[in-house]
């Protein structure tokens, strides 16, 4: 495959300079690839959206609108066609470089009959049995645009931005990264963040936030739909008890400040506690507020 493969799974990849060069074809690997396996570990924030569960709880129109809003910055004709077929969507991002747009979007569902536009996409070699690969014809416009499509038979399709092409090729060849984000398969939305230090320029600009982030190892959260509203269960794991304590104090300050505003009702059902190096948060967002958010239009 025409790829520059990074040596380390957790390192941020570089944009391949020559995507046209082809490596000699090797034996095809026969290994079942799960959709979430396509998210490489260099994308430290992974969000899982259970679109099927949303449709059951919120209705088809609201669920598709929410999923489309979440993916609004990654427009693509194939994405628009795949989204109504999807049961689950994964979105992998690099938190420190959100503006750059490096990402992998994976949609799992009923993808039979879905095919890329041959005028925009061309088939590329695949070393993995049952996996089809397509590269964009010509140059990629914005860095966030999809440069490669990976199809796992009729089960799933992934849209890969240019910088992540080599990393996704590596996990197809070698298997999933051990430290990849792995959101819980629960609730409407779940996330897994493996925290990393801020870039030096941001550390210098925001030293207090930098110290807070440096003390956090991992954040996992699940949002579930209940009769009373949406319940968020989150766990922040610190690098040590002191790091968890800083996260606890930060959340307590936010809660206390909200209690003194017109949004005080939002924190009435918010509980925060620390157990050793873990901070656990439980928050029930009232149903009227959830309905208000669902009915509001996204800006622009």
C-alpha positions as a Markdown table, in Angstrom:
| # | Residue | x | y | z |
|---|---|---|---|---|
| 1 | Unk | 0.0 | 0.0 | 0.0 |
| 2 | Unk | 1.1 | 3.5 | -0.7 |
| 3 | Unk | 1.9 | 4.4 | 2.9 |
| 4 | Unk | 4.6 | 5.7 | 5.2 |
| 5 | Unk | 4.1 | 3.6 | 8.3 |
| 6 | Unk | 5.0 | 5.1 | 11.7 |
| 7 | Unk | 7.2 | 3.0 | 14.0 |
| 8 | Unk | 5.1 | 3.6 | 17.1 |
| 9 | Unk | 1.4 | 3.1 | 17.4 |
| 10 | Unk | 1.0 | 6.0 | 20.0 |
| 11 | Unk | 3.0 | 8.6 | 18.0 |
| 12 | Unk | 1.2 | 11.1 | 15.9 |
| 13 | Unk | 1.7 | 10.2 | 12.2 |
| 14 | Unk | 3.1 | 12.4 | 9.5 |
| 15 | Unk | 1.3 | 13.2 | 6.2 |
| 16 | Unk | 2.7 | 10.9 | 3.5 |
| 17 | Unk | 4.4 | 12.9 | 0.9 |
| 18 | Unk | 3.9 | 10.5 | -2.0 |
| 19 | Unk | 0.6 | 8.7 | -1.8 |
| 20 | Unk | 1.1 | 7.3 | -5.3 |
| 21 | Unk | 4.1 | 5.0 | -4.6 |
| 22 | Unk | 3.0 | 1.3 | -4.2 |
| 23 | Unk | 4.7 | -1.2 | -1.9 |
| 24 | Unk | 5.1 | -4.8 | -3.3 |
| 25 | Unk | 1.9 | -6.8 | -2.8 |
| 26 | Unk | 2.3 | -9.3 | 0.0 |
| 27 | Unk | 0.1 | -12.2 | 1.2 |
| 28 | Unk | -3.5 | -11.2 | 2.1 |
| 29 | Unk | -4.2 | -11.4 | 5.8 |
| 30 | Unk | -7.4 | -13.1 | 6.9 |
| 31 | Unk | -8.4 | -11.6 | 10.2 |
| 32 | Unk | -11.8 | -10.2 | 11.3 |
| 33 | Unk | -11.5 | -6.5 | 11.8 |
| 34 | Unk | -13.9 | -4.9 | 14.2 |
| 35 | Unk | -15.1 | -1.4 | 13.3 |
| 36 | Unk | -13.6 | 0.2 | 16.4 |
| 37 | Unk | -10.2 | -1.4 | 15.7 |
| 38 | Unk | -9.7 | 1.2 | 12.9 |
| 39 | Unk | -9.3 | 4.0 | 15.4 |
| 40 | Unk | -5.5 | 4.4 | 16.0 |
| 41 | Unk | -4.0 | 5.2 | 19.4 |
| 42 | Unk | -2.6 | 8.6 | 18.3 |
| 43 | Unk | -6.2 | 9.9 | 18.3 |
| 44 | Unk | -6.6 | 10.3 | 22.0 |
| 45 | Unk | -10.3 | 11.2 | 22.1 |
| 46 | Unk | -12.8 | 8.6 | 20.9 |
| 47 | Unk | -16.6 | 9.2 | 20.9 |
| 48 | Unk | -19.1 | 6.4 | 20.3 |
| 49 | Unk | -22.7 | 7.4 | 19.3 |
| 50 | Unk | -25.3 | 4.7 | 19.4 |
| 51 | Unk | -27.5 | 5.9 | 16.6 |
| 52 | Unk | -29.8 | 2.9 | 16.8 |
| 53 | Unk | -30.5 | 3.5 | 20.4 |
| 54 | Unk | -31.1 | 7.2 | 19.7 |
| 55 | Unk | -33.6 | 6.3 | 17.1 |
| 56 | Unk | -35.5 | 4.0 | 19.5 |
| 57 | Unk | -35.5 | 6.6 | 22.3 |
| 58 | Unk | -35.7 | 9.9 | 20.5 |
| 59 | Unk | -37.1 | 9.1 | 17.1 |
| 60 | Unk | -35.6 | 8.8 | 13.6 |
| 61 | Unk | -35.4 | 12.5 | 12.8 |
| 62 | Unk | -34.0 | 13.7 | 16.1 |
| 63 | Unk | -31.4 | 10.9 | 16.2 |
| 64 | Unk | -30.2 | 11.5 | 12.6 |
| 65 | Unk | -30.1 | 15.3 | 13.2 |
| 66 | Unk | -28.0 | 14.8 | 16.4 |
| 67 | Unk | -25.6 | 12.4 | 14.7 |
| 68 | Unk | -25.3 | 14.8 | 11.7 |
| 69 | Unk | -24.6 | 17.7 | 14.0 |
| 70 | Unk | -21.9 | 15.8 | 15.8 |
| 71 | Unk | -20.2 | 15.1 | 12.4 |
| 72 | Unk | -20.9 | 18.5 | 10.9 |
| 73 | Unk | -17.2 | 19.4 | 10.5 |
| 74 | Unk | -16.5 | 16.3 | 8.5 |
| 75 | Unk | -18.9 | 16.6 | 5.5 |
| 76 | Unk | -18.6 | 14.1 | 2.7 |
| 77 | Unk | -21.1 | 12.7 | 0.2 |
| 78 | Unk | -20.4 | 9.1 | 1.3 |
| 79 | Unk | -20.9 | 10.1 | 5.0 |
| 80 | Unk | -24.3 | 11.6 | 4.1 |
| 81 | Unk | -25.3 | 8.3 | 2.4 |
| 82 | Unk | -23.9 | 6.1 | 5.2 |
| 83 | Unk | -25.3 | 7.9 | 8.2 |
| 84 | Unk | -29.0 | 6.8 | 7.7 |
| 85 | Unk | -27.7 | 3.2 | 7.5 |
| 86 | Unk | -25.5 | 3.4 | 10.6 |
| 87 | Unk | -26.4 | 1.8 | 13.9 |
| 88 | Unk | -23.2 | 3.0 | 15.7 |
| 89 | Unk | -20.8 | 5.8 | 14.8 |
| 90 | Unk | -17.2 | 6.2 | 16.2 |
| 91 | Unk | -15.4 | 9.5 | 15.9 |
| 92 | Unk | -11.6 | 9.5 | 16.7 |
| 93 | Unk | -10.0 | 12.9 | 17.2 |
| 94 | Unk | -6.7 | 14.4 | 18.6 |
| 95 | Unk | -7.8 | 16.7 | 21.4 |
| 96 | Unk | -4.9 | 19.1 | 21.3 |
| 97 | Unk | -5.3 | 19.7 | 17.6 |
| 98 | Unk | -9.0 | 19.8 | 17.1 |
| 99 | Unk | -8.8 | 22.7 | 14.7 |
| 100 | Unk | -6.4 | 20.8 | 12.4 |
| 101 | Unk | -9.2 | 18.2 | 11.8 |
| 102 | Unk | -7.2 | 14.9 | 12.0 |
| 103 | Unk | -9.8 | 12.3 | 12.4 |
| 104 | Unk | -11.2 | 8.8 | 11.7 |
| 105 | Unk | -15.0 | 8.4 | 11.4 |
| 106 | Unk | -16.3 | 4.8 | 11.5 |
| 107 | Unk | -19.9 | 3.9 | 10.7 |
| 108 | Unk | -21.2 | 0.4 | 11.5 |
| 109 | Unk | -24.5 | -0.8 | 10.1 |
| 110 | Unk | -26.3 | -1.9 | 7.0 |
| 111 | Unk | -23.7 | -0.8 | 4.3 |
| 112 | Unk | -24.6 | -3.3 | 1.5 |
| 113 | Unk | -24.8 | -1.5 | -1.8 |
| 114 | Unk | -23.0 | 1.6 | -0.6 |
| 115 | Unk | -20.1 | 2.5 | -3.0 |
| 116 | Unk | -17.8 | 5.6 | -3.4 |
| 117 | Unk | -18.3 | 7.8 | -6.4 |
| 118 | Unk | -15.8 | 6.4 | -9.0 |
| 119 | Unk | -15.2 | 9.9 | -10.3 |
| 120 | Unk | -13.8 | 10.9 | -6.9 |
| 121 | Unk | -12.4 | 7.7 | -5.5 |
| 122 | Unk | -10.2 | 4.9 | -6.9 |
| 123 | Unk | -9.6 | 1.4 | -5.6 |
| 124 | Unk | -6.3 | 0.9 | -3.8 |
| 125 | Unk | -4.5 | -2.4 | -2.8 |
| 126 | Unk | -5.6 | -4.0 | 0.4 |
| 127 | Unk | -3.5 | -6.6 | 2.4 |
| 128 | Unk | -6.5 | -7.6 | 4.5 |
| 129 | Unk | -9.1 | -10.1 | 3.3 |
| 130 | Unk | -12.6 | -8.8 | 3.3 |
| 131 | Unk | -11.4 | -5.2 | 3.4 |
| 132 | Unk | -11.7 | -2.7 | 0.5 |
| 133 | Unk | -9.7 | 0.5 | 0.3 |
| 134 | Unk | -10.4 | 3.6 | -1.8 |
| 135 | Unk | -8.2 | 6.6 | -2.2 |
| 136 | Unk | -9.4 | 10.1 | -3.2 |
| 137 | Unk | -8.5 | 11.0 | -6.8 |
| 138 | Unk | -6.3 | 14.1 | -6.9 |
| 139 | Unk | -5.3 | 16.2 | -4.0 |
| 140 | Unk | -7.2 | 16.6 | -0.7 |
| 141 | Unk | -8.7 | 20.0 | -0.1 |
| 142 | Unk | -8.8 | 20.7 | 3.6 |
| 143 | Unk | -6.7 | 18.7 | 6.1 |
| 144 | Unk | -9.9 | 17.4 | 7.7 |
| 145 | Unk | -11.3 | 16.0 | 4.5 |
| 146 | Unk | -11.5 | 12.3 | 3.9 |
| 147 | Unk | -8.4 | 11.1 | 2.0 |
| 148 | Unk | -9.2 | 7.3 | 2.2 |
| 149 | Unk | -12.2 | 5.1 | 2.6 |
| 150 | Unk | -12.0 | 1.7 | 4.3 |
| 151 | Unk | -14.9 | -0.7 | 3.9 |
| 152 | Unk | -15.3 | -3.8 | 6.1 |
| 153 | Unk | -17.4 | -5.7 | 3.7 |
| 154 | Unk | -21.1 | -4.8 | 4.2 |
| 155 | Unk | -20.6 | -4.2 | 8.0 |
| 156 | Unk | -18.9 | -0.8 | 8.3 |
| 157 | Unk | -17.2 | 2.0 | 6.4 |
| 158 | Unk | -14.5 | 4.4 | 7.7 |
| 159 | Unk | -13.5 | 7.8 | 6.4 |
| 160 | Unk | -9.9 | 8.7 | 7.1 |
| 161 | Unk | -8.3 | 12.1 | 7.0 |
| 162 | Unk | -4.9 | 12.4 | 5.2 |
| 163 | Unk | -2.7 | 12.5 | 8.3 |
| 164 | Unk | -4.3 | 9.3 | 9.7 |
| 165 | Unk | -4.0 | 7.2 | 6.5 |
| 166 | Unk | -0.7 | 5.6 | 7.5 |
| 167 | Unk | -1.9 | 4.8 | 11.1 |
| 168 | Unk | -5.1 | 3.2 | 9.9 |
| 169 | Unk | -3.1 | 1.1 | 7.3 |
| 170 | Unk | -0.8 | 0.0 | 10.2 |
| 171 | Unk | -3.7 | -1.2 | 12.4 |
| 172 | Unk | -5.1 | -3.1 | 9.4 |
| 173 | Unk | -1.8 | -4.8 | 8.9 |
| 174 | Unk | -0.7 | -5.4 | 12.5 |
| 175 | Unk | -3.9 | -5.4 | 14.4 |
| 176 | Unk | -5.5 | -2.8 | 16.7 |
| 177 | Unk | -3.4 | -0.6 | 19.0 |
| 178 | Unk | -3.4 | -1.8 | 22.6 |
| 179 | Unk | -3.9 | 1.8 | 23.9 |
| 180 | Unk | -6.6 | 2.9 | 21.5 |
| 181 | Unk | -9.6 | 4.7 | 22.8 |
| 182 | Unk | -12.3 | 2.3 | 23.8 |
| 183 | Unk | -15.6 | 3.9 | 24.8 |
| 184 | Unk | -18.1 | 1.7 | 26.6 |
| 185 | Unk | -20.8 | 0.1 | 24.4 |
| 186 | Unk | -23.5 | 1.6 | 26.6 |
| 187 | Unk | -25.9 | 4.6 | 26.6 |
| 188 | Unk | -26.6 | 7.0 | 23.8 |
| 189 | Unk | -23.1 | 8.5 | 23.7 |
| 190 | Unk | -19.9 | 7.4 | 25.4 |
| 191 | Unk | -16.3 | 8.7 | 25.2 |
| 192 | Unk | -12.8 | 7.6 | 26.2 |
| 193 | Unk | -10.1 | 10.2 | 26.5 |
| 194 | Unk | -6.5 | 9.2 | 27.2 |
| 195 | Unk | -5.2 | 12.6 | 28.4 |
| 196 | Unk | -1.9 | 14.0 | 27.2 |
| 197 | Unk | 0.0 | 17.1 | 28.1 |
| 198 | Unk | -0.9 | 20.2 | 26.2 |
| 199 | Unk | 1.4 | 21.5 | 23.5 |
| 200 | Unk | 4.2 | 23.7 | 24.9 |
| 201 | Unk | 2.6 | 26.9 | 23.5 |
| 202 | Unk | -0.6 | 26.2 | 25.3 |
| 203 | Unk | 1.2 | 25.2 | 28.5 |
| 204 | Unk | 2.9 | 28.6 | 28.6 |
| 205 | Unk | -0.3 | 30.4 | 27.9 |
| 206 | Unk | -2.5 | 28.5 | 30.4 |
| 207 | Unk | -0.3 | 27.2 | 33.2 |
| 208 | Unk | -3.1 | 26.4 | 35.6 |
| 209 | Unk | -5.1 | 24.4 | 33.1 |
| 210 | Unk | -1.8 | 22.7 | 32.0 |
| 211 | Unk | -1.2 | 21.6 | 35.6 |
| 212 | Unk | -4.8 | 20.2 | 35.8 |
| 213 | Unk | -4.5 | 18.3 | 32.5 |
| 214 | Unk | -1.0 | 16.9 | 33.4 |
| 215 | Unk | -2.6 | 15.3 | 36.5 |
| 216 | Unk | -5.2 | 13.4 | 34.5 |
| 217 | Unk | -4.6 | 10.0 | 33.0 |
| 218 | Unk | -7.9 | 9.1 | 31.5 |
| 219 | Unk | -11.5 | 10.2 | 31.3 |
| 220 | Unk | -14.5 | 7.9 | 30.5 |
| 221 | Unk | -18.1 | 8.9 | 30.3 |
| 222 | Unk | -21.5 | 7.5 | 29.3 |
| 223 | Unk | -24.7 | 9.5 | 28.7 |
| 224 | Unk | -27.9 | 7.4 | 29.0 |
| 225 | Unk | -31.5 | 8.3 | 28.4 |
| 226 | Unk | -34.0 | 8.0 | 31.3 |
| 227 | Unk | -37.6 | 9.1 | 31.9 |
| 228 | Unk | -36.3 | 12.0 | 34.0 |
| 229 | Unk | -33.8 | 13.1 | 31.4 |
| 230 | Unk | -30.2 | 12.2 | 30.4 |
| 231 | Unk | -27.9 | 10.8 | 33.0 |
| 232 | Unk | -24.1 | 11.3 | 32.6 |
| 233 | Unk | -21.8 | 9.0 | 34.5 |
| 234 | Unk | -18.1 | 9.9 | 34.2 |
| 235 | Unk | -14.9 | 8.8 | 35.8 |
| 236 | Unk | -11.7 | 10.9 | 35.8 |
| 237 | Unk | -8.6 | 8.9 | 36.6 |
| 238 | Unk | -5.6 | 10.9 | 37.9 |
| 239 | Unk | -2.0 | 10.0 | 37.5 |
| 240 | Unk | -2.0 | 10.0 | 41.3 |
| 241 | Unk | -4.3 | 11.0 | 44.1 |
| 242 | Unk | -3.0 | 14.6 | 44.0 |
| 243 | Unk | -3.9 | 14.8 | 40.3 |
| 244 | Unk | -7.4 | 13.5 | 41.0 |
| 245 | Unk | -7.7 | 16.0 | 43.8 |
| 246 | Unk | -7.0 | 18.9 | 41.4 |
| 247 | Unk | -9.7 | 17.6 | 39.1 |
| 248 | Unk | -12.1 | 17.3 | 41.9 |
| 249 | Unk | -11.5 | 20.9 | 43.1 |
| 250 | Unk | -11.9 | 22.2 | 39.5 |
| 251 | Unk | -15.3 | 20.5 | 39.1 |
| 252 | Unk | -16.4 | 21.7 | 42.6 |
| 253 | Unk | -15.6 | 25.3 | 41.6 |
| 254 | Unk | -17.5 | 25.0 | 38.4 |
| 255 | Unk | -20.5 | 23.6 | 40.3 |
| 256 | Unk | -20.4 | 26.3 | 42.9 |
| 257 | Unk | -20.2 | 29.0 | 40.3 |
| 258 | Unk | -23.2 | 27.6 | 38.5 |
| 259 | Unk | -25.2 | 27.5 | 41.7 |
| 260 | Unk | -25.0 | 31.3 | 41.9 |
| 261 | Unk | -26.4 | 31.9 | 38.4 |
| 262 | Unk | -29.7 | 31.4 | 36.6 |
| 263 | Unk | -28.5 | 27.9 | 35.7 |
| 264 | Unk | -28.5 | 26.7 | 39.3 |
| 265 | Unk | -31.1 | 24.0 | 38.5 |
| 266 | Unk | -28.6 | 22.3 | 36.2 |
| 267 | Unk | -26.4 | 21.3 | 39.1 |
| 268 | Unk | -29.1 | 20.2 | 41.6 |
| 269 | Unk | -28.7 | 16.6 | 40.5 |
| 270 | Unk | -24.9 | 16.7 | 40.1 |
| 271 | Unk | -22.7 | 14.7 | 42.5 |
| 272 | Unk | -18.9 | 14.5 | 42.6 |
| 273 | Unk | -16.7 | 12.3 | 44.8 |
| 274 | Unk | -13.1 | 11.2 | 44.9 |
| 275 | Unk | -12.0 | 7.6 | 45.6 |
| 276 | Unk | -8.2 | 7.4 | 45.8 |
| 277 | Unk | -7.1 | 8.5 | 42.3 |
| 278 | Unk | -10.5 | 8.4 | 40.7 |
| 279 | Unk | -13.1 | 11.2 | 40.6 |
| 280 | Unk | -16.6 | 10.0 | 39.9 |
| 281 | Unk | -19.3 | 12.3 | 38.6 |
| 282 | Unk | -23.0 | 11.6 | 38.2 |
| 283 | Unk | -25.3 | 14.2 | 36.6 |
| 284 | Unk | -28.9 | 14.1 | 35.7 |
| 285 | Unk | -29.8 | 16.7 | 33.0 |
| 286 | Unk | -33.5 | 17.4 | 33.3 |
| 287 | Unk | -35.8 | 16.3 | 30.5 |
| 288 | Unk | -37.1 | 19.8 | 29.7 |
| 289 | Unk | -33.5 | 21.0 | 29.1 |
| 290 | Unk | -32.8 | 18.0 | 26.9 |
| 291 | Unk | -35.8 | 18.7 | 24.8 |
| 292 | Unk | -34.8 | 22.3 | 24.5 |
| 293 | Unk | -31.3 | 21.3 | 23.3 |
| 294 | Unk | -32.7 | 18.9 | 20.8 |
| 295 | Unk | -35.1 | 21.4 | 19.3 |
| 296 | Unk | -32.4 | 24.2 | 19.0 |
| 297 | Unk | -30.6 | 24.7 | 15.8 |
| 298 | Unk | -26.9 | 24.4 | 15.5 |
| 299 | Unk | -25.2 | 27.8 | 14.8 |
| 300 | Unk | -24.7 | 28.8 | 11.3 |
